[in-house]
Amino acid sequence: MSPLDRPQPKPGILDIAAYVPGREGAPGVAKVWKLSSNETPLGPSPAALEAIQAAGRHVELYPDGSATKLREAIAEAHGLNPANILCSNGSDELLGLLAQTYLKPGDEGVFSEHGFLVYRIQILAAGATPVVAKETDERADVDALLAVVTERTKIVFLANPNNPTGTYLPVDEVRRLRAGLPKHVLLVLDAAYAEYVRRNDYEAGIELVSSSDNVVMTRTFSKIYGLAGLRVGWMYAPTHVIDAVNRVRGPFNINALGIEAGAAAIRDKAHVEQAVAHNETWRVWLTEELTKLGLRVTPSIGNFLLIHFAEDDGKTAAEADTFLTARGFVLRRVTAYGFPNALRMTVGPEEANRGVVSALAEFLNG
Ligand SMILES: *Cc1c(COP(=O)(O)O)cnc(C)c1O
């Protein structure tokens, strides 16, 4: 039977390279440290765990399709109008909903060279054309982004800070990007790691969304809040964007446990502070120790580090990955992000952080 005798995916779908999540295991190794998906070593807030247990007793009921309780908790935490918040099954779902809502075949979606892989996937899934802008020093470049924008561009995705580099654009640069975009282009600021950032020149995007008609900010409960397994994301957007995406999304796209857990998690500010403090301490320590070993580390403000390896035989990222995995340290290969010779490491618990540094010292001197 010819492949043409069966249903055909629409153009673009078979150009998608399916997303490959960070590995979980290390075959044959008893103790595994998963440092491949930027999850928090602190776990979720105890208040979120209690909320999940309570909500779990009534999963026969449909959730509140408009997630009012969660939107109100988010609004209160950030000083926003709940009507301008939309919740989702992880923020990945929002990236897809935005692409579906604003892109049609012939349109272009823009993102930067080492940007989050989900952007390309969702642009192609919407039948549109991905357009990549060069970065400078492993950081998004506003001039390069603006240079590829045409009248066909309908959406620009910017992760700030970016994954897997951990670099960021200061608020002035984000404003310059917005100011340079034609009014018909939607700027999506993906601030998945915003809670970890402690920089005076950084803003996740709230002010820019409030003062523009064409900017949205997406956020997640998967990273600092430790609820990745429940799939909870949200966006803050102008009313006309909320209205359009509300027509496209599934009626119950966020589940009942996610609504309750998210609302409890965002109120536990002490838990977030603890996670930030742990991350600051160990991100700085890891950067220093890895640099002392002679490895280049991209300066990161997130909860992960991009570690670059030499090209010599025996010392490449692929070989380091094999060496670390055999010792139970599971990091992330980032070839698909344009870094064939680097590994991304999530800042983990103390024992794992120390373990990786010792293992890499052994690897490099071996
Ligand atoms: C982890 C991550 C997300 C969040 O994904 P969820 O679907 O909310 O779990 C979004 N953007 C970037 C850049 C990320 O690294």
PDBQT file of the ligand as one rigid body, heavy atoms in Angstrom, charges set to zero:
ROOT
HETATM    1  C1  LIG A 401      10.327  24.256  31.687  1.00  0.00    +0.000 C 
HETATM    2  C2  LIG A 401       9.989  25.314  30.717  1.00  0.00    +0.000 A 
HETATM    3  C3  LIG A 401       8.674  25.660  30.449  1.00  0.00    +0.000 A 
HETATM    4  C4  LIG A 401       7.567  25.106  31.286  1.00  0.00    +0.000 C 
HETATM    5  O1  LIG A 401       6.924  24.041  30.833  1.00  0.00    +0.000 OA
HETATM    6  P1  LIG A 401       5.617  23.516  31.546  1.00  0.00    +0.000 P 
HETATM    7  O2  LIG A 401       4.828  23.056  30.385  1.00  0.00    +0.000 OA
HETATM    8  O3  LIG A 401       4.944  24.637  32.273  1.00  0.00    +0.000 OA
HETATM    9  O4  LIG A 401       6.056  22.425  32.453  1.00  0.00    +0.000 OA
HETATM   10  C5  LIG A 401       8.398  26.678  29.567  1.00  0.00    +0.000 A 
HETATM   11  N1  LIG A 401       9.405  27.333  28.951  1.00  0.00    +0.000 NA
HETATM   12  C6  LIG A 401      10.685  27.044  29.193  1.00  0.00    +0.000 A 
HETATM   13  C7  LIG A 401      11.747  27.857  28.554  1.00  0.00    +0.000 C 
HETATM   14  C8  LIG A 401      11.017  26.015  30.073  1.00  0.00    +0.000 A 
HETATM   15  O5  LIG A 401      12.302  25.714  30.278  1.00  0.00    +0.000 OA
ENDROOT
TORSDOF 0
